[in-house]
Amino acid sequence: GDSHFWQTGGGYDRNIYSREEMVEKRAYIHLNPVRRGLVENDHEWPWSSARWYYGNRDGLIVITEL
């Protein structure tokens, strides 16, 4: 079958105007694999930047802080 990166429906973009809002959205995204039952803790998901924020700098995602 065909594979698709983006799924149809439900998503939308938004502008983020404050650091507080950015931290909130990042936490929401980090918890997606937990909500789906894929891991118990957000930092356990190997493709998440949550690992970096938790202190694991050897993850698959490279983070550059501003």
CHARMM internal coordinates of N, CA and C (Angstrom, degrees):
IC EDIT
DIST 1 N 1 CA 1.4296
DIST 1 CA 1 C 1.5147
ANGL 1 N 1 CA 1 C 111.91
DIST 1 C 2 N 1.2879
ANGL 1 CA 1 C 2 N 113.83
DIHE 1 N 1 CA 1 C 2 N 169.28
DIST 2 N 2 CA 1.4602
ANGL 1 C 2 N 2 CA 120.62
DIHE 1 CA 1 C 2 N 2 CA 178.07
DIST 2 CA 2 C 1.5240
ANGL 2 N 2 CA 2 C 110.33
DIHE 1 C 2 N 2 CA 2 C -77.55
DIST 2 C 3 N 1.3109
ANGL 2 CA 2 C 3 N 115.46
DIHE 2 N 2 CA 2 C 3 N 142.50
DIST 3 N 3 CA 1.4621
ANGL 2 C 3 N 3 CA 121.34
DIHE 2 CA 2 C 3 N 3 CA 174.97
DIST 3 CA 3 C 1.5175
ANGL 3 N 3 CA 3 C 108.70
DIHE 2 C 3 N 3 CA 3 C -107.98
DIST 3 C 4 N 1.3135
ANGL 3 CA 3 C 4 N 116.17
DIHE 3 N 3 CA 3 C 4 N 142.82
DIST 4 N 4 CA 1.4502
ANGL 3 C 4 N 4 CA 121.70
DIHE 3 CA 3 C 4 N 4 CA 179.51
DIST 4 CA 4 C 1.5222
ANGL 4 N 4 CA 4 C 108.85
DIHE 3 C 4 N 4 CA 4 C -130.99
DIST 4 C 5 N 1.3152
ANGL 4 CA 4 C 5 N 115.71
DIHE 4 N 4 CA 4 C 5 N 135.88
DIST 5 N 5 CA 1.4625
ANGL 4 C 5 N 5 CA 119.76
DIHE 4 CA 4 C 5 N 5 CA 177.01
DIST 5 CA 5 C 1.5149
ANGL 5 N 5 CA 5 C 110.35
DIHE 4 C 5 N 5 CA 5 C -75.38
DIST 5 C 6 N 1.3207
ANGL 5 CA 5 C 6 N 117.69
DIHE 5 N 5 CA 5 C 6 N -47.88
DIST 6 N 6 CA 1.4553
ANGL 5 C 6 N 6 CA 122.54
DIHE 5 CA 5 C 6 N 6 CA -179.40
DIST 6 CA 6 C 1.5128
ANGL 6 N 6 CA 6 C 110.47
DIHE 5 C 6 N 6 CA 6 C -94.44
DIST 6 C 7 N 1.3119
ANGL 6 CA 6 C 7 N 116.95
DIHE 6 N 6 CA 6 C 7 N 135.90
DIST 7 N 7 CA 1.4545
ANGL 6 C 7 N 7 CA 121.43
DIHE 6 CA 6 C 7 N 7 CA 176.11
DIST 7 CA 7 C 1.5243
ANGL 7 N 7 CA 7 C 108.82
DIHE 6 C 7 N 7 CA 7 C -92.55
DIST 7 C 8 N 1.3281
ANGL 7 CA 7 C 8 N 115.60
DIHE 7 N 7 CA 7 C 8 N 153.54
DIST 8 N 8 CA 1.4553
ANGL 7 C 8 N 8 CA 119.28
DIHE 7 CA 7 C 8 N 8 CA -179.65
DIST 8 CA 8 C 1.5289
ANGL 8 N 8 CA 8 C 111.18
DIHE 7 C 8 N 8 CA 8 C -78.42
DIST 8 C 9 N 1.3216
ANGL 8 CA 8 C 9 N 115.12
DIHE 8 N 8 CA 8 C 9 N 147.93
DIST 9 N 9 CA 1.4645
ANGL 8 C 9 N 9 CA 121.34
DIHE 8 CA 8 C 9 N 9 CA 171.86
DIST 9 CA 9 C 1.5093
ANGL 9 N 9 CA 9 C 115.48
DIHE 8 C 9 N 9 CA 9 C 74.92
DIST 9 C 10 N 1.3183
ANGL 9 CA 9 C 10 N 114.57
DIHE 9 N 9 CA 9 C 10 N 159.99
DIST 10 N 10 CA 1.4544
ANGL 9 C 10 N 10 CA 122.26
DIHE 9 CA 9 C 10 N 10 CA 169.05
DIST 10 CA 10 C 1.5160
ANGL 10 N 10 CA 10 C 117.37
DIHE 9 C 10 N 10 CA 10 C 81.33
DIST 10 C 11 N 1.3012
ANGL 10 CA 10 C 11 N 118.62
DIHE 10 N 10 CA 10 C 11 N -31.69
DIST 11 N 11 CA 1.4544
ANGL 10 C 11 N 11 CA 119.44
DIHE 10 CA 10 C 11 N 11 CA -175.34
DIST 11 CA 11 C 1.5167
ANGL 11 N 11 CA 11 C 112.96
DIHE 10 C 11 N 11 CA 11 C -91.73
DIST 11 C 12 N 1.3076
ANGL 11 CA 11 C 12 N 114.86
DIHE 11 N 11 CA 11 C 12 N 154.94
DIST 12 N 12 CA 1.4615
ANGL 11 C 12 N 12 CA 120.19
DIHE 11 CA 11 C 12 N 12 CA 174.75
DIST 12 CA 12 C 1.5197
ANGL 12 N 12 CA 12 C 108.28
DIHE 11 C 12 N 12 CA 12 C -157.23
DIST 12 C 13 N 1.3090
ANGL 12 CA 12 C 13 N 115.31
DIHE 12 N 12 CA 12 C 13 N 156.81
DIST 13 N 13 CA 1.4575
ANGL 12 C 13 N 13 CA 118.89
DIHE 12 CA 12 C 13 N 13 CA 179.64
DIST 13 CA 13 C 1.5240
ANGL 13 N 13 CA 13 C 109.93
DIHE 12 C 13 N 13 CA 13 C -93.71
DIST 13 C 14 N 1.3234
ANGL 13 CA 13 C 14 N 114.99
DIHE 13 N 13 CA 13 C 14 N 167.18
DIST 14 N 14 CA 1.4581
ANGL 13 C 14 N 14 CA 120.11
DIHE 13 CA 13 C 14 N 14 CA 178.41
DIST 14 CA 14 C 1.5152
ANGL 14 N 14 CA 14 C 108.25
DIHE 13 C 14 N 14 CA 14 C -157.60
DIST 14 C 15 N 1.3040
ANGL 14 CA 14 C 15 N 115.21
DIHE 14 N 14 CA 14 C 15 N 153.95
DIST 15 N 15 CA 1.4544
ANGL 14 C 15 N 15 CA 121.41
DIHE 14 CA 14 C 15 N 15 CA 173.93
DIST 15 CA 15 C 1.5185
ANGL 15 N 15 CA 15 C 108.91
DIHE 14 C 15 N 15 CA 15 C -89.61
DIST 15 C 16 N 1.3158
ANGL 15 CA 15 C 16 N 115.95
DIHE 15 N 15 CA 15 C 16 N 144.48
DIST 16 N 16 CA 1.4568
ANGL 15 C 16 N 16 CA 121.99
DIHE 15 CA 15 C 16 N 16 CA 178.28
DIST 16 CA 16 C 1.5232
ANGL 16 N 16 CA 16 C 106.84
DIHE 15 C 16 N 16 CA 16 C -114.72
DIST 16 C 17 N 1.3131
ANGL 16 CA 16 C 17 N 116.09
DIHE 16 N 16 CA 16 C 17 N 126.03
DIST 17 N 17 CA 1.4522
ANGL 16 C 17 N 17 CA 121.11
DIHE 16 CA 16 C 17 N 17 CA -171.82
DIST 17 CA 17 C 1.5251
ANGL 17 N 17 CA 17 C 114.82
DIHE 16 C 17 N 17 CA 17 C -110.37
DIST 17 C 18 N 1.3268
ANGL 17 CA 17 C 18 N 118.22
DIHE 17 N 17 CA 17 C 18 N -5.80
DIST 18 N 18 CA 1.4640
ANGL 17 C 18 N 18 CA 119.23
DIHE 17 CA 17 C 18 N 18 CA -179.56
DIST 18 CA 18 C 1.5227
ANGL 18 N 18 CA 18 C 110.03
DIHE 17 C 18 N 18 CA 18 C -143.83
DIST 18 C 19 N 1.3297
ANGL 18 CA 18 C 19 N 114.92
DIHE 18 N 18 CA 18 C 19 N 157.37
DIST 19 N 19 CA 1.4687
ANGL 18 C 19 N 19 CA 120.08
DIHE 18 CA 18 C 19 N 19 CA 177.01
DIST 19 CA 19 C 1.5306
ANGL 19 N 19 CA 19 C 109.89
DIHE 18 C 19 N 19 CA 19 C -62.22
DIST 19 C 20 N 1.3284
ANGL 19 CA 19 C 20 N 116.88
DIHE 19 N 19 CA 19 C 20 N -38.74
DIST 20 N 20 CA 1.4716
ANGL 19 C 20 N 20 CA 121.02
DIHE 19 CA 19 C 20 N 20 CA 179.34
DIST 20 CA 20 C 1.5289
ANGL 20 N 20 CA 20 C 110.85
DIHE 19 C 20 N 20 CA 20 C -59.11
DIST 20 C 21 N 1.3100
ANGL 20 CA 20 C 21 N 116.53
DIHE 20 N 20 CA 20 C 21 N -44.68
DIST 21 N 21 CA 1.4624
ANGL 20 C 21 N 21 CA 120.41
DIHE 20 CA 20 C 21 N 21 CA 179.24
DIST 21 CA 21 C 1.5257
ANGL 21 N 21 CA 21 C 110.98
DIHE 20 C 21 N 21 CA 21 C -66.68
DIST 21 C 22 N 1.3345
ANGL 21 CA 21 C 22 N 117.55
DIHE 21 N 21 CA 21 C 22 N -37.33
DIST 22 N 22 CA 1.4529
ANGL 21 C 22 N 22 CA 121.05
DIHE 21 CA 21 C 22 N 22 CA 178.38
DIST 22 CA 22 C 1.5345
ANGL 22 N 22 CA 22 C 110.52
DIHE 21 C 22 N 22 CA 22 C -64.05
DIST 22 C 23 N 1.3182
ANGL 22 CA 22 C 23 N 116.36
DIHE 22 N 22 CA 22 C 23 N -42.70
DIST 23 N 23 CA 1.4638
ANGL 22 C 23 N 23 CA 120.29
DIHE 22 CA 22 C 23 N 23 CA 178.58
DIST 23 CA 23 C 1.5307
ANGL 23 N 23 CA 23 C 110.35
DIHE 22 C 23 N 23 CA 23 C -63.55
DIST 23 C 24 N 1.3257
ANGL 23 CA 23 C 24 N 116.83
DIHE 23 N 23 CA 23 C 24 N -40.72
DIST 24 N 24 CA 1.4699
ANGL 23 C 24 N 24 CA 121.03
DIHE 23 CA 23 C 24 N 24 CA 178.10
DIST 24 CA 24 C 1.5295
ANGL 24 N 24 CA 24 C 111.25
DIHE 23 C 24 N 24 CA 24 C -61.94
DIST 24 C 25 N 1.3226
ANGL 24 CA 24 C 25 N 117.32
DIHE 24 N 24 CA 24 C 25 N -46.71
DIST 25 N 25 CA 1.4773
ANGL 24 C 25 N 25 CA 120.93
DIHE 24 CA 24 C 25 N 25 CA -178.61
DIST 25 CA 25 C 1.5196
ANGL 25 N 25 CA 25 C 110.62
DIHE 24 C 25 N 25 CA 25 C -66.62
DIST 25 C 26 N 1.3410
ANGL 25 CA 25 C 26 N 116.57
DIHE 25 N 25 CA 25 C 26 N -39.33
DIST 26 N 26 CA 1.4616
ANGL 25 C 26 N 26 CA 120.14
DIHE 25 CA 25 C 26 N 26 CA 178.59
DIST 26 CA 26 C 1.5262
ANGL 26 N 26 CA 26 C 110.24
DIHE 25 C 26 N 26 CA 26 C -62.21
DIST 26 C 27 N 1.3367
ANGL 26 CA 26 C 27 N 117.44
DIHE 26 N 26 CA 26 C 27 N -43.25
DIST 27 N 27 CA 1.4690
ANGL 26 C 27 N 27 CA 121.00
DIHE 26 CA 26 C 27 N 27 CA 178.53
DIST 27 CA 27 C 1.5248
ANGL 27 N 27 CA 27 C 110.80
DIHE 26 C 27 N 27 CA 27 C -62.52
DIST 27 C 28 N 1.3239
ANGL 27 CA 27 C 28 N 116.34
DIHE 27 N 27 CA 27 C 28 N -40.80
DIST 28 N 28 CA 1.4695
ANGL 27 C 28 N 28 CA 120.55
DIHE 27 CA 27 C 28 N 28 CA 178.33
DIST 28 CA 28 C 1.5291
ANGL 28 N 28 CA 28 C 110.36
DIHE 27 C 28 N 28 CA 28 C -60.03
DIST 28 C 29 N 1.3274
ANGL 28 CA 28 C 29 N 116.24
DIHE 28 N 28 CA 28 C 29 N -46.40
DIST 29 N 29 CA 1.4675
ANGL 28 C 29 N 29 CA 120.72
DIHE 28 CA 28 C 29 N 29 CA -179.60
DIST 29 CA 29 C 1.5231
ANGL 29 N 29 CA 29 C 110.35
DIHE 28 C 29 N 29 CA 29 C -65.48
DIST 29 C 30 N 1.3257
ANGL 29 CA 29 C 30 N 117.35
DIHE 29 N 29 CA 29 C 30 N -42.28
DIST 30 N 30 CA 1.4613
ANGL 29 C 30 N 30 CA 120.69
DIHE 29 CA 29 C 30 N 30 CA 179.92
DIST 30 CA 30 C 1.5215
ANGL 30 N 30 CA 30 C 112.16
DIHE 29 C 30 N 30 CA 30 C -60.51
DIST 30 C 31 N 1.3209
ANGL 30 CA 30 C 31 N 117.13
DIHE 30 N 30 CA 30 C 31 N -30.30
DIST 31 N 31 CA 1.4709
ANGL 30 C 31 N 31 CA 120.19
DIHE 30 CA 30 C 31 N 31 CA -177.90
DIST 31 CA 31 C 1.5287
ANGL 31 N 31 CA 31 C 113.67
DIHE 30 C 31 N 31 CA 31 C -83.82
DIST 31 C 32 N 1.3243
ANGL 31 CA 31 C 32 N 118.85
DIHE 31 N 31 CA 31 C 32 N -6.02
DIST 32 N 32 CA 1.4667
ANGL 31 C 32 N 32 CA 120.26
DIHE 31 CA 31 C 32 N 32 CA -179.76
DIST 32 CA 32 C 1.5279
ANGL 32 N 32 CA 32 C 113.18
DIHE 31 C 32 N 32 CA 32 C -54.95
DIST 32 C 33 N 1.3410
ANGL 32 CA 32 C 33 N 121.34
DIHE 32 N 32 CA 32 C 33 N -48.51
DIST 33 N 33 CA 1.4708
ANGL 32 C 33 N 33 CA 119.68
DIHE 32 CA 32 C 33 N 33 CA 178.97
DIST 33 CA 33 C 1.5274
ANGL 33 N 33 CA 33 C 112.84
DIHE 32 C 33 N 33 CA 33 C -64.66
DIST 33 C 34 N 1.3285
ANGL 33 CA 33 C 34 N 117.40
DIHE 33 N 33 CA 33 C 34 N -28.70
DIST 34 N 34 CA 1.4727
ANGL 33 C 34 N 34 CA 120.88
DIHE 33 CA 33 C 34 N 34 CA 176.61
DIST 34 CA 34 C 1.5248
ANGL 34 N 34 CA 34 C 109.36
DIHE 33 C 34 N 34 CA 34 C -68.95
DIST 34 C 35 N 1.3333
ANGL 34 CA 34 C 35 N 116.92
DIHE 34 N 34 CA 34 C 35 N -46.13
DIST 35 N 35 CA 1.4700
ANGL 34 C 35 N 35 CA 120.70
DIHE 34 CA 34 C 35 N 35 CA 179.87
DIST 35 CA 35 C 1.5246
ANGL 35 N 35 CA 35 C 111.49
DIHE 34 C 35 N 35 CA 35 C -62.07
DIST 35 C 36 N 1.3244
ANGL 35 CA 35 C 36 N 117.13
DIHE 35 N 35 CA 35 C 36 N -31.58
DIST 36 N 36 CA 1.4715
ANGL 35 C 36 N 36 CA 120.96
DIHE 35 CA 35 C 36 N 36 CA 179.25
DIST 36 CA 36 C 1.5230
ANGL 36 N 36 CA 36 C 112.63
DIHE 35 C 36 N 36 CA 36 C -82.74
DIST 36 C 37 N 1.3254
ANGL 36 CA 36 C 37 N 117.64
DIHE 36 N 36 CA 36 C 37 N -3.89
DIST 37 N 37 CA 1.4589
ANGL 36 C 37 N 37 CA 121.59
DIHE 36 CA 36 C 37 N 37 CA 178.69
DIST 37 CA 37 C 1.5242
ANGL 37 N 37 CA 37 C 113.75
DIHE 36 C 37 N 37 CA 37 C 78.39
DIST 37 C 38 N 1.3172
ANGL 37 CA 37 C 38 N 117.27
DIHE 37 N 37 CA 37 C 38 N 19.62
DIST 38 N 38 CA 1.4620
ANGL 37 C 38 N 38 CA 120.73
DIHE 37 CA 37 C 38 N 38 CA -178.47
DIST 38 CA 38 C 1.5238
ANGL 38 N 38 CA 38 C 112.19
DIHE 37 C 38 N 38 CA 38 C -83.21
DIST 38 C 39 N 1.3174
ANGL 38 CA 38 C 39 N 117.14
DIHE 38 N 38 CA 38 C 39 N -28.42
DIST 39 N 39 CA 1.4652
ANGL 38 C 39 N 39 CA 123.89
DIHE 38 CA 38 C 39 N 39 CA 176.59
DIST 39 CA 39 C 1.5238
ANGL 39 N 39 CA 39 C 108.16
DIHE 38 C 39 N 39 CA 39 C -146.28
DIST 39 C 40 N 1.3227
ANGL 39 CA 39 C 40 N 116.09
DIHE 39 N 39 CA 39 C 40 N 163.77
DIST 40 N 40 CA 1.4652
ANGL 39 C 40 N 40 CA 119.65
DIHE 39 CA 39 C 40 N 40 CA 177.34
DIST 40 CA 40 C 1.5218
ANGL 40 N 40 CA 40 C 111.72
DIHE 39 C 40 N 40 CA 40 C -86.48
DIST 40 C 41 N 1.3270
ANGL 40 CA 40 C 41 N 117.06
DIHE 40 N 40 CA 40 C 41 N -31.69
DIST 41 N 41 CA 1.4691
ANGL 40 C 41 N 41 CA 122.18
DIHE 40 CA 40 C 41 N 41 CA -177.80
DIST 41 CA 41 C 1.5187
ANGL 41 N 41 CA 41 C 109.11
DIHE 40 C 41 N 41 CA 41 C -128.16
DIST 41 C 42 N 1.3293
ANGL 41 CA 41 C 42 N 116.72
DIHE 41 N 41 CA 41 C 42 N 143.23
DIST 42 N 42 CA 1.4613
ANGL 41 C 42 N 42 CA 120.52
DIHE 41 CA 41 C 42 N 42 CA -175.12
DIST 42 CA 42 C 1.5253
ANGL 42 N 42 CA 42 C 113.61
DIHE 41 C 42 N 42 CA 42 C -58.14
DIST 42 C 43 N 1.3339
ANGL 42 CA 42 C 43 N 117.63
DIHE 42 N 42 CA 42 C 43 N -34.13
DIST 43 N 43 CA 1.4618
ANGL 42 C 43 N 43 CA 120.15
DIHE 42 CA 42 C 43 N 43 CA -178.05
DIST 43 CA 43 C 1.5312
ANGL 43 N 43 CA 43 C 113.44
DIHE 42 C 43 N 43 CA 43 C -75.27
DIST 43 C 44 N 1.3305
ANGL 43 CA 43 C 44 N 118.16
DIHE 43 N 43 CA 43 C 44 N -4.13
DIST 44 N 44 CA 1.4614
ANGL 43 C 44 N 44 CA 121.31
DIHE 43 CA 43 C 44 N 44 CA 177.37
DIST 44 CA 44 C 1.5312
ANGL 44 N 44 CA 44 C 112.33
DIHE 43 C 44 N 44 CA 44 C -83.95
DIST 44 C 45 N 1.3122
ANGL 44 CA 44 C 45 N 118.30
DIHE 44 N 44 CA 44 C 45 N -16.92
DIST 45 N 45 CA 1.4664
ANGL 44 C 45 N 45 CA 122.14
DIHE 44 CA 44 C 45 N 45 CA -178.54
DIST 45 CA 45 C 1.5338
ANGL 45 N 45 CA 45 C 108.24
DIHE 44 C 45 N 45 CA 45 C -75.93
DIST 45 C 46 N 1.3426
ANGL 45 CA 45 C 46 N 118.23
DIHE 45 N 45 CA 45 C 46 N 116.91
DIST 46 N 46 CA 1.4736
ANGL 45 C 46 N 46 CA 120.24
DIHE 45 CA 45 C 46 N 46 CA -171.65
DIST 46 CA 46 C 1.5216
ANGL 46 N 46 CA 46 C 114.98
DIHE 45 C 46 N 46 CA 46 C -65.20
DIST 46 C 47 N 1.3241
ANGL 46 CA 46 C 47 N 118.93
DIHE 46 N 46 CA 46 C 47 N -21.76
DIST 47 N 47 CA 1.4649
ANGL 46 C 47 N 47 CA 121.96
DIHE 46 CA 46 C 47 N 47 CA -177.24
DIST 47 CA 47 C 1.5253
ANGL 47 N 47 CA 47 C 112.24
DIHE 46 C 47 N 47 CA 47 C -101.37
DIST 47 C 48 N 1.3204
ANGL 47 CA 47 C 48 N 116.67
DIHE 47 N 47 CA 47 C 48 N 19.87
DIST 48 N 48 CA 1.4556
ANGL 47 C 48 N 48 CA 120.78
DIHE 47 CA 47 C 48 N 48 CA -177.92
DIST 48 CA 48 C 1.5213
ANGL 48 N 48 CA 48 C 111.08
DIHE 47 C 48 N 48 CA 48 C -110.73
DIST 48 C 49 N 1.3140
ANGL 48 CA 48 C 49 N 116.24
DIHE 48 N 48 CA 48 C 49 N 142.56
DIST 49 N 49 CA 1.4611
ANGL 48 C 49 N 49 CA 120.38
DIHE 48 CA 48 C 49 N 49 CA 174.07
DIST 49 CA 49 C 1.5285
ANGL 49 N 49 CA 49 C 110.92
DIHE 48 C 49 N 49 CA 49 C -70.89
DIST 49 C 50 N 1.3212
ANGL 49 CA 49 C 50 N 118.10
DIHE 49 N 49 CA 49 C 50 N -8.99
DIST 50 N 50 CA 1.4681
ANGL 49 C 50 N 50 CA 120.79
DIHE 49 CA 49 C 50 N 50 CA 177.63
DIST 50 CA 50 C 1.5269
ANGL 50 N 50 CA 50 C 110.32
DIHE 49 C 50 N 50 CA 50 C -57.42
DIST 50 C 51 N 1.3122
ANGL 50 CA 50 C 51 N 116.94
DIHE 50 N 50 CA 50 C 51 N -33.79
DIST 51 N 51 CA 1.4644
ANGL 50 C 51 N 51 CA 120.99
DIHE 50 CA 50 C 51 N 51 CA 178.54
DIST 51 CA 51 C 1.5238
ANGL 51 N 51 CA 51 C 110.17
DIHE 50 C 51 N 51 CA 51 C -58.27
DIST 51 C 52 N 1.3359
ANGL 51 CA 51 C 52 N 117.01
DIHE 51 N 51 CA 51 C 52 N -43.51
DIST 52 N 52 CA 1.4627
ANGL 51 C 52 N 52 CA 121.90
DIHE 51 CA 51 C 52 N 52 CA -178.96
DIST 52 CA 52 C 1.5270
ANGL 52 N 52 CA 52 C 110.36
DIHE 51 C 52 N 52 CA 52 C -65.29
DIST 52 C 53 N 1.3322
ANGL 52 CA 52 C 53 N 116.63
DIHE 52 N 52 CA 52 C 53 N -45.71
DIST 53 N 53 CA 1.4547
ANGL 52 C 53 N 53 CA 120.26
DIHE 52 CA 52 C 53 N 53 CA -179.68
DIST 53 CA 53 C 1.5302
ANGL 53 N 53 CA 53 C 111.86
DIHE 52 C 53 N 53 CA 53 C -66.52
DIST 53 C 54 N 1.3294
ANGL 53 CA 53 C 54 N 117.23
DIHE 53 N 53 CA 53 C 54 N -24.50
DIST 54 N 54 CA 1.4606
ANGL 53 C 54 N 54 CA 122.40
DIHE 53 CA 53 C 54 N 54 CA 178.00
DIST 54 CA 54 C 1.5288
ANGL 54 N 54 CA 54 C 110.98
DIHE 53 C 54 N 54 CA 54 C -79.85
DIST 54 C 55 N 1.3323
ANGL 54 CA 54 C 55 N 116.66
DIHE 54 N 54 CA 54 C 55 N -16.13
DIST 55 N 55 CA 1.4585
ANGL 54 C 55 N 55 CA 120.60
DIHE 54 CA 54 C 55 N 55 CA 177.95
DIST 55 CA 55 C 1.5157
ANGL 55 N 55 CA 55 C 115.02
DIHE 54 C 55 N 55 CA 55 C 118.44
DIST 55 C 56 N 1.3332
ANGL 55 CA 55 C 56 N 117.90
DIHE 55 N 55 CA 55 C 56 N -5.12
DIST 56 N 56 CA 1.4675
ANGL 55 C 56 N 56 CA 121.43
DIHE 55 CA 55 C 56 N 56 CA 178.90
DIST 56 CA 56 C 1.5208
ANGL 56 N 56 CA 56 C 108.59
DIHE 55 C 56 N 56 CA 56 C -87.84
DIST 56 C 57 N 1.3241
ANGL 56 CA 56 C 57 N 116.62
DIHE 56 N 56 CA 56 C 57 N 96.79
DIST 57 N 57 CA 1.4662
ANGL 56 C 57 N 57 CA 121.72
DIHE 56 CA 56 C 57 N 57 CA -177.13
DIST 57 CA 57 C 1.5265
ANGL 57 N 57 CA 57 C 112.68
DIHE 56 C 57 N 57 CA 57 C -84.46
DIST 57 C 58 N 1.3426
ANGL 57 CA 57 C 58 N 117.74
DIHE 57 N 57 CA 57 C 58 N 1.79
DIST 58 N 58 CA 1.4585
ANGL 57 C 58 N 58 CA 121.74
DIHE 57 CA 57 C 58 N 58 CA -179.60
DIST 58 CA 58 C 1.5229
ANGL 58 N 58 CA 58 C 113.12
DIHE 57 C 58 N 58 CA 58 C -101.32
DIST 58 C 59 N 1.3241
ANGL 58 CA 58 C 59 N 118.48
DIHE 58 N 58 CA 58 C 59 N 17.60
DIST 59 N 59 CA 1.4637
ANGL 58 C 59 N 59 CA 121.83
DIHE 58 CA 58 C 59 N 59 CA -177.70
DIST 59 CA 59 C 1.5202
ANGL 59 N 59 CA 59 C 112.90
DIHE 58 C 59 N 59 CA 59 C -74.39
DIST 59 C 60 N 1.3158
ANGL 59 CA 59 C 60 N 116.39
DIHE 59 N 59 CA 59 C 60 N 179.50
DIST 60 N 60 CA 1.4611
ANGL 59 C 60 N 60 CA 123.13
DIHE 59 CA 59 C 60 N 60 CA -179.46
DIST 60 CA 60 C 1.5218
ANGL 60 N 60 CA 60 C 112.60
DIHE 59 C 60 N 60 CA 60 C -74.79
DIST 60 C 61 N 1.3372
ANGL 60 CA 60 C 61 N 117.07
DIHE 60 N 60 CA 60 C 61 N -20.53
DIST 61 N 61 CA 1.4596
ANGL 60 C 61 N 61 CA 121.80
DIHE 60 CA 60 C 61 N 61 CA -177.13
DIST 61 CA 61 C 1.5255
ANGL 61 N 61 CA 61 C 108.92
DIHE 60 C 61 N 61 CA 61 C -101.58
DIST 61 C 62 N 1.3184
ANGL 61 CA 61 C 62 N 116.30
DIHE 61 N 61 CA 61 C 62 N 124.48
DIST 62 N 62 CA 1.4639
ANGL 61 C 62 N 62 CA 121.70
DIHE 61 CA 61 C 62 N 62 CA 176.63
DIST 62 CA 62 C 1.5254
ANGL 62 N 62 CA 62 C 108.52
DIHE 61 C 62 N 62 CA 62 C -92.01
DIST 62 C 63 N 1.3338
ANGL 62 CA 62 C 63 N 116.37
DIHE 62 N 62 CA 62 C 63 N 128.21
DIST 63 N 63 CA 1.4616
ANGL 62 C 63 N 63 CA 121.93
DIHE 62 CA 62 C 63 N 63 CA -176.33
DIST 63 CA 63 C 1.5231
ANGL 63 N 63 CA 63 C 109.10
DIHE 62 C 63 N 63 CA 63 C -111.73
DIST 63 C 64 N 1.2959
ANGL 63 CA 63 C 64 N 115.77
DIHE 63 N 63 CA 63 C 64 N 134.30
DIST 64 N 64 CA 1.4584
ANGL 63 C 64 N 64 CA 121.74
DIHE 63 CA 63 C 64 N 64 CA 173.67
DIST 64 CA 64 C 1.5175
ANGL 64 N 64 CA 64 C 107.29
DIHE 63 C 64 N 64 CA 64 C -119.24
DIST 64 C 65 N 1.3161
ANGL 64 CA 64 C 65 N 117.02
DIHE 64 N 64 CA 64 C 65 N 113.21
DIST 65 N 65 CA 1.4674
ANGL 64 C 65 N 65 CA 120.07
DIHE 64 CA 64 C 65 N 65 CA 179.12
DIST 65 CA 65 C 1.5216
ANGL 65 N 65 CA 65 C 109.56
DIHE 64 C 65 N 65 CA 65 C -84.57
DIST 65 C 66 N 1.3191
ANGL 65 CA 65 C 66 N 114.74
DIHE 65 N 65 CA 65 C 66 N 145.53
DIST 66 N 66 CA 1.4668
ANGL 65 C 66 N 66 CA 120.48
DIHE 65 CA 65 C 66 N 66 CA 176.89
DIST 66 CA 66 C 1.5088
ANGL 66 N 66 CA 66 C 110.01
DIHE 65 C 66 N 66 CA 66 C -83.26
END
COOR INIT
IC SEED 1 N 1 CA 1 C
IC BUILD
